[in-house]
Amino acid sequence: MSTYNAVTWLLDRNIDEGRGAKLAFTDTVSELTYGELQTQSRRVANMLRRLGVRREERVAMIMLDTVDFPAVFLGAIRAGVVPVPLNTLLTSDQYAYVLADCRARVLFVSEALLPVVKDMIGRMADLDHVIVSGNDAHGYKKLSDELAGESDAFATVATHADEPAFWLYSSGSTGMPKGVRHLHSNLAATADSYARQVLGIREDDVGLSAAKLFFAYGLGNALTFPMSVGATTVLNSERPTPASMFGLMNKYNPSIFFGVPTLFSSMLHDDALKHERGGSRLRICTSAGEALPESVGNAWKARFGVDILDGVGSTELLHIFLSNSPGDIKYGTAGRPVPGYQVRLVNEAGQEVADGEVGEMLVHAPSAGEGYWNQRSKTRSTFEGNWTRTGDKYIRDADGRYTFCGRSDDMFKVSGIWVSPFEVESALITHPAVLEAAVVPEADPEGLLKPKAYVVLRSGADTDGLHEALKEYVKQKIGVWKYPRWIDVVESLPKTATGKIQRFKLREGAGG
């Protein structure tokens, strides 16, 4: 039986091809060349073996984006151990649930995040060791000390291409997160398709990702894609704000910026940063996590002279499977299938729909996960043979481009016609008074569903007569039946750590 370990292709190949001295990662405090990363990953593998962690067992990572993250992640995979990166913004109870669910033997945690987890550590029956990344381990094992005495030599475990290499937990936007098991071959599948054939990533690129490494989108942006060609990544351990992103752009002058729609909009509309230009080397940007409004894409291109490649991905499929491409961009759409992926739209009866009709998207993907851990029913309803059900509704136009309509549980009908929350939101944010918007269904006095909008206003917006003005504005933009019957002005919208609007929380508030 042939063997394949993702680290051999992702990391060791770079040293074999002469990039050992090239900078792989910088986190503004520390740096790692490809050669140093190889050494650190071998030490991590030796440490895990010394601690008695066996092949296929799990180790959890509650780690900020520093150079320690790729060392631990790749070191575990090298040892045949399964790393499980976790969202760094969860609560103590959520961490307890996930650690118990994956039965992690070791927890790697950044010092700054230790206070969130320390009270539940003793309740974890399978957890044998806690290793802290930082200057003070607070009585636990310190990562740098544990690695200091380890050998630089390690024979990479002869895993199989179809063997689980790592898990990622879904965002849990509608409940407790689900563990998606990804295989050794999945990383290369995303690099060979989207990174190489759409993004066109190069060895001389310097990348900066707003999305964190624990997120499937961020893992591809900041680890898989740059390492696939020997490029360099700038890691950011802080929250991605407009000020912090522009600060890193000014310092490191990246050639690729991987963002999300909310952040692109905030960067455009922050009055204190209106003179920022993003650096002289910036050549392309990408967006995922939620659909990019047409107005944001056009405004970004006008200001920075650089396109945003809006695309669609998921934790289950690891990265982007539907995207706009350089030279083939139509803002407001998600573009076309990425090479190597097939998509189809089906109705409630499972029949394929025609152009211009709304349907749920299914994807045939080389990077699809093996399934959910301990979630047999959900695995069967999502992973249907060669096809993965996304839960997203789209429309395909005559040119083969797809436009996002909303999550299947976000869509609703008004007067018998499907209404896309995203379409109404996109119309609202083009109004000069509106910064952000979210739309959910609300029942009128007769029990019929109609759109209700929650809006965040721009600083200094005139609110006199604004509600009626916004209703009329939407009617003129997209149709009289789609306008929001009710509008609430709020200070902020509920979002996941990756910037997706949590409409289910608004639906609960609206009684929808």
C-alpha positions in Angstrom: 0.0 0.0 0.0 1.4 3.4 -1.0 2.0 5.9 1.7 1.6 9.7 1.9 2.1 12.2 4.7 1.0 15.7 4.0 4.0 17.2 5.7 6.4 15.6 3.3 4.7 17.4 0.4 3.9 20.6 2.2 7.1 21.3 4.2 10.0 18.9 3.4 9.6 19.4 -0.3 10.5 23.0 0.1 13.8 22.1 1.8 14.5 19.5 -0.9 13.9 22.2 -3.5 16.4 24.6 -1.9 14.1 26.9 0.2 15.5 26.0 3.6 16.8 29.5 4.3 13.7 31.2 3.0 11.3 32.9 5.4 8.1 30.9 5.9 6.3 32.6 8.7 6.6 35.8 10.7 4.3 36.9 13.5 5.7 40.4 14.2 7.7 39.0 17.1 9.3 35.7 15.8 10.2 34.3 12.5 10.7 30.8 11.1 12.4 29.8 7.9 11.4 26.7 6.1 14.4 24.9 7.5 13.7 26.1 11.0 10.0 25.0 10.7 11.1 21.6 9.6 13.3 21.3 12.7 10.6 22.5 15.0 8.0 20.2 13.5 10.4 17.2 14.1 10.9 18.3 17.7 7.1 18.5 18.2 6.8 15.0 16.7 9.4 13.7 19.1 7.8 15.4 22.1 4.4 13.9 21.3 6.0 10.5 21.1 7.8 11.0 24.4 4.5 12.0 26.0 2.9 8.7 24.8 0.6 10.1 22.2 0.0 7.5 19.6 -0.9 7.5 15.9 -4.5 8.7 15.2 -5.0 10.1 18.7 -6.0 13.7 18.9 -4.3 16.8 20.3 -6.3 20.1 20.6 -4.9 23.5 19.7 -6.3 26.6 21.3 -3.6 28.8 19.8 -3.3 32.3 18.5 -1.7 32.9 15.0 2.0 32.8 15.9 4.8 30.8 14.5 4.1 28.1 17.2 0.9 27.2 15.4 2.4 25.8 12.2 5.1 24.1 14.2 2.6 22.2 16.4 0.1 21.6 13.6 2.7 20.2 11.1 4.6 18.4 13.9 1.5 16.5 14.9 0.7 15.5 11.3 4.3 14.4 10.9 3.9 12.0 13.9 0.6 10.6 12.5 -1.2 12.4 15.4 -4.3 14.3 14.5 -4.2 18.1 15.4 -7.6 19.7 16.2 -7.3 23.6 15.9 -10.1 25.3 17.8 -11.8 28.7 17.5 -9.9 31.0 19.9 -13.1 32.8 20.8 -15.2 30.0 22.4 -16.4 29.9 26.0 -15.1 27.6 28.7 -18.2 25.4 28.3 -17.8 25.1 24.6 -14.1 24.2 25.0 -15.1 21.5 27.5 -17.6 20.1 25.0 -15.2 20.0 22.1 -12.2 18.6 24.1 -14.5 15.8 25.5 -15.9 15.2 22.0 -12.5 14.8 20.3 -10.9 13.1 23.4 -7.8 15.1 23.1 -4.8 13.7 24.9 -2.8 16.9 24.8 -4.0 20.5 24.8 -1.7 23.2 23.3 -2.9 26.6 24.4 -1.6 30.2 24.0 -0.8 31.8 27.3 -3.3 34.6 26.7 -6.1 32.1 26.3 -5.2 30.0 29.4 -7.6 31.8 31.7 -10.6 30.8 29.6 -9.8 27.0 29.9 -7.9 26.5 33.2 -11.0 25.9 35.3 -12.3 23.1 33.0 -9.0 21.3 32.4 -9.4 19.0 35.4 -12.7 17.8 34.2 -11.3 16.4 30.9 -11.0 12.6 31.4 -8.8 12.0 28.3 -6.6 15.0 28.7 -3.1 14.0 30.0 -1.0 17.1 29.3 -1.4 20.9 28.9 1.4 22.7 27.0 1.5 26.5 26.9 2.8 28.6 24.1 4.1 31.8 25.7 6.5 33.2 28.2 4.8 32.0 31.4 3.2 28.5 31.5 1.5 29.2 34.9 2.5 25.8 36.3 1.9 23.8 33.1 4.4 22.6 30.6 6.0 25.3 28.5 6.2 24.6 24.8 9.7 26.1 24.3 11.1 24.2 27.3 9.5 20.9 26.1 11.0 21.3 22.7 14.5 22.4 23.8 15.8 19.0 24.6 14.2 17.1 21.7 16.1 15.6 18.8 16.0 17.4 15.4 15.7 14.0 13.7 12.4 12.2 13.2 11.3 9.6 10.7 8.0 10.9 9.3 5.2 8.4 10.0 4.1 6.5 6.9 0.5 7.5 6.8 -1.9 7.0 3.9 -3.4 9.7 1.7 -6.9 8.6 2.8 -6.0 8.7 6.5 -7.4 11.5 8.7 -4.7 14.1 9.1 -6.5 16.8 11.1 -10.0 17.9 12.3 -11.7 21.2 12.0 -14.8 22.0 14.0 -17.6 23.9 12.2 -18.3 27.4 13.5 -21.3 26.2 15.5 -23.4 29.2 14.3 -26.6 27.2 14.9 -25.6 24.9 17.8 -22.6 23.1 19.2 -19.8 22.7 16.6 -19.3 19.5 14.7 -15.8 17.9 14.1 -15.0 17.5 10.4 -12.4 14.8 9.7 -10.0 15.9 6.9 -7.5 13.6 5.1 -3.8 13.9 4.3 -4.7 14.4 0.6 -7.2 17.3 1.2 -4.6 20.0 1.7 -2.9 19.4 -1.6 -6.3 19.2 -3.3 -7.1 22.8 -2.3 -3.7 24.0 -3.3 -3.7 22.3 -6.7 -7.2 23.7 -7.5 -8.0 27.1 -6.1 -4.5 28.3 -5.0 -2.7 27.4 -8.3 -5.4 27.6 -10.9 -7.5 30.6 -9.6 -5.4 32.6 -7.2 -2.2 32.0 -9.1 -0.1 32.0 -5.9 3.7 32.4 -6.5 6.9 31.7 -4.6 7.6 35.5 -4.4 4.2 36.2 -2.8 3.8 37.5 0.8 0.4 36.8 2.1 -1.7 38.3 4.9 -4.9 36.7 6.1 -7.5 38.3 8.3 -9.1 34.9 8.8 -7.3 32.9 11.5 -5.6 29.5 11.1 -8.2 27.7 13.1 -10.7 28.5 10.3 -10.7 26.4 7.1 -10.4 29.6 5.0 -7.5 30.9 7.1 -5.7 27.6 7.2 -5.6 27.5 3.4 -4.7 31.2 3.1 -1.9 31.3 5.6 -0.5 27.8 5.6 -1.5 25.4 2.8 -1.3 27.9 -0.1 1.9 29.7 0.7 3.7 26.5 1.7 2.6 24.8 -1.5 4.8 27.2 -3.5 7.4 28.3 -0.9 5.9 31.7 -0.3 5.9 33.8 3.0 3.1 34.4 5.4 2.5 37.2 7.9 0.6 36.0 10.9 -1.5 38.3 13.1 -2.3 37.1 16.6 -4.6 40.1 17.3 -8.2 40.7 16.3 -8.4 41.8 12.6 -9.5 45.4 12.8 -9.1 48.0 10.0 -6.3 49.7 11.9 -4.4 46.5 12.6 -4.7 45.3 9.0 -3.5 48.5 7.5 -0.7 48.6 10.0 0.5 45.1 8.9 0.1 46.1 5.2 2.3 49.1 5.8 4.9 47.1 7.7 5.1 44.0 5.5 3.7 45.2 2.1 1.9 41.9 1.3 1.1 41.0 -2.3 -2.0 39.0 -1.4 -4.6 40.0 1.2 -7.2 37.4 2.3 -10.2 39.2 3.8 -13.9 38.8 4.6 -16.8 41.0 3.5 -17.3 42.7 6.9 -13.7 43.6 7.2 -13.4 44.9 3.6 -16.4 47.2 4.3 -15.0 48.4 7.6 -11.6 49.2 6.0 -13.3 51.2 3.3 -15.5 53.2 5.6 -13.2 54.0 8.6 -12.8 57.7 8.4 -9.6 57.7 10.3 -8.0 55.4 7.7 -9.3 56.9 4.5 -5.9 57.8 3.2 -4.5 54.3 3.5 -3.6 52.6 0.2 -2.7 49.0 1.3 0.9 48.9 0.2 2.7 49.1 -3.2 3.0 45.3 -3.8 -0.7 44.3 -3.3 -1.8 42.5 -6.5 -4.9 40.5 -5.5 -7.4 40.1 -2.6 -9.8 37.3 -1.8 -13.0 37.1 0.1 -15.0 34.3 1.6 -17.0 33.4 4.7 -20.1 35.3 3.4 -21.1 36.8 0.0 -19.3 40.0 -0.9 -21.8 42.8 -1.8 -21.3 44.3 -5.2 -21.0 47.8 -3.8 -18.1 46.7 -1.6 -16.2 45.0 -4.4 -16.5 48.0 -6.7 -15.5 50.5 -4.0 -12.4 48.5 -3.1 -11.3 48.2 -6.7 -11.9 52.0 -7.2 -9.8 52.9 -4.2 -7.0 50.4 -4.3 -6.9 49.4 -7.9 -6.9 45.7 -6.9 -9.6 43.1 -7.5 -11.3 41.0 -4.8 -11.8 37.4 -5.8 -15.1 36.6 -4.1 -15.5 32.9 -3.5 -17.4 30.3 -1.5 -16.0 27.6 0.7 -16.9 25.6 3.8 -15.4 23.7 6.7 -16.7 20.5 5.2 -14.9 21.2 1.8 -11.9 22.8 3.4 -11.6 25.9 1.1 -13.1 27.7 -1.8 -15.0 25.6 -4.4 -16.8 28.4 -6.3 -15.0 31.7 -7.2 -14.5 34.7 -9.4 -11.2 34.6 -11.2 -8.7 37.2 -12.4 -10.0 38.5 -15.7 -13.4 37.0 -15.0 -15.0 39.0 -12.2 -18.6 40.0 -11.8 -19.1 41.6 -8.4 -22.3 40.5 -6.7 -21.8 36.9 -7.9 -19.7 34.0 -6.5 -18.3 33.2 -9.9 -17.9 29.8 -11.3 -16.8 26.3 -10.0 -13.1 26.1 -9.2 -11.2 23.7 -11.5 -11.6 20.2 -10.2 -15.0 20.8 -8.5 -18.5 20.3 -9.9 -21.6 21.9 -8.5 -25.3 21.4 -9.1 -28.5 23.1 -7.8 -31.5 21.1 -6.7 -35.0 21.8 -5.4 -36.7 20.3 -2.4 -37.5 17.2 -4.4 -33.8 16.7 -5.3 -34.3 17.6 -9.0 -31.9 19.9 -10.7 -33.2 23.4 -11.3 -33.0 25.6 -14.5 -31.0 28.8 -14.9 -32.6 31.6 -13.0 -34.3 29.3 -10.4 -33.3 29.0 -6.8 -31.8 25.7 -5.7 -29.6 24.2 -2.9 -26.0 23.7 -3.9 -24.3 20.3 -3.9 -20.6 20.0 -4.6 -18.5 17.2 -5.9 -15.1 18.0 -4.3 -11.7 16.4 -4.1 -11.2 18.1 -0.7 -14.4 17.0 1.0 -14.1 15.8 4.6 -14.5 12.2 5.5 -17.5 13.0 7.7 -18.5 14.4 11.1 -17.1 12.8 14.2 -19.8 10.9 16.2 -22.5 12.5 14.1 -23.8 9.7 11.9 -27.1 11.2 11.0 -25.7 14.6 10.1 -22.9 12.9 8.1 -25.4 11.0 6.1 -27.5 14.1 5.4 -24.5 16.2 4.3 -22.1 13.8 2.6 -24.2 12.1 0.0 -21.8 9.8 -1.8 -19.5 11.9 -4.1 -21.6 15.0 -3.3 -21.6 17.3 -0.3 -24.8 19.2 0.5 -23.8 22.8 1.4 -27.1 24.1 2.9 -26.7 27.3 0.7 -29.2 28.5 -1.9 -28.0 29.9 -5.2 -29.2 31.0 -8.6 -27.2 30.2 -11.8 -27.3 32.7 -14.7 -27.1 31.9 -18.4 -23.3 32.5 -18.3 -22.7 29.8 -15.7 -22.1 32.2 -12.8 -23.7 31.6 -9.4 -25.3 34.2 -7.1 -25.7 33.5 -3.4 -29.3 33.8 -2.1 -28.9 32.7 1.5 -28.6 29.7 3.8 -31.5 27.2 3.3 -32.7 28.1 6.8 -32.4 31.8 6.1 -34.5 31.9 2.9 -38.3 32.6 3.0 -41.1 33.2 0.7 -43.1 36.5 0.3 -46.3 36.2 -1.8 -45.1 32.8 -2.9 -41.7 34.1 -4.2 -38.4 33.3 -2.6 -36.7 36.2 -0.9 -32.9 36.2 -0.4 -31.9 38.0 2.8 -28.6 38.8 1.2 -30.2 40.5 -1.8 -32.2 42.9 0.5 -29.1 43.4 2.7 -27.0 44.3 -0.4 -29.5 46.8 -1.4 -29.7 48.4 2.0 -25.9 48.9 2.4 -25.7 50.9 -0.8 -27.8 53.6 0.9 -25.4 56.3 2.1 -26.8 56.1 5.7 -26.3 52.3 6.2 -23.0 50.6 7.1 -24.3 47.0 7.8 -27.6 45.2 7.5 -29.2 41.9 8.3 -32.6 40.7 7.2 -34.8 38.0 8.7 -38.4 36.9 8.3 -41.1 38.3 10.6 -44.7 37.4 10.7 -47.2 40.2 10.0 -50.6 40.3 11.9 -52.1 37.8 9.6 -49.2 35.3 10.1 -47.6 35.9 6.7 -43.8 36.3 6.5 -42.3 39.6 5.5 -38.7 40.9 5.6 -37.5 42.6 8.8 -34.2 44.5 8.7 -31.6 45.3 11.3 -29.3 48.1 10.3 -26.1 49.6 11.6 -25.8 53.3 10.5 -22.8 55.2 9.4 -21.4 57.8 11.8 -23.3 61.0 11.5 -26.2 59.6 9.4 -29.3 61.6 9.4 -32.1 59.6 10.9 -35.0 61.9 10.2 -37.5 60.0 8.1 -34.9 57.3 7.5 -37.1 54.3 8.0 -39.5 55.2 5.2 -36.7 56.4 3.0 -35.0 53.0 3.3 -38.2 51.1 2.5 -38.7 53.2 -0.7 -35.0 52.8 -1.6 -35.2 49.0 -1.5 -38.4 49.0 -3.5 -36.7 51.0 -6.3 -33.6 48.8 -6.2 -34.9 45.2 -6.1 -38.7 45.1 -6.2 -41.7 46.2 -4.2 -42.4 42.8 -2.5 -38.8 42.6 -1.1 -38.7 45.8 0.9 -38.3 45.5 4.8 -41.7 46.1 6.5 -39.9 46.8 9.8 -36.5 48.3 10.4 -34.6 48.3 13.7 -31.5 50.5 14.1 -28.9 48.6 16.2 -25.3 49.4 17.3 -23.9 46.0 16.0 -25.0 42.7 14.5 -24.3 39.3 16.0 -21.5 37.5 14.1 -19.4 34.4 14.3 -15.6 34.7 14.9 -15.2 34.5 11.1 -17.5 37.5 10.4 -20.7 35.7 9.3 -23.9 37.3 10.5 -25.8 35.0 12.9 -29.2 35.6 11.5 -30.7 32.8 13.7 -30.1 35.1 16.7 -32.0 37.9 15.0 -34.7 35.5 14.0 -35.1 34.5 17.6 -35.3 38.2 18.6 -37.9 38.9 15.8 -40.0 35.9 16.7 -39.5 34.5 13.2 
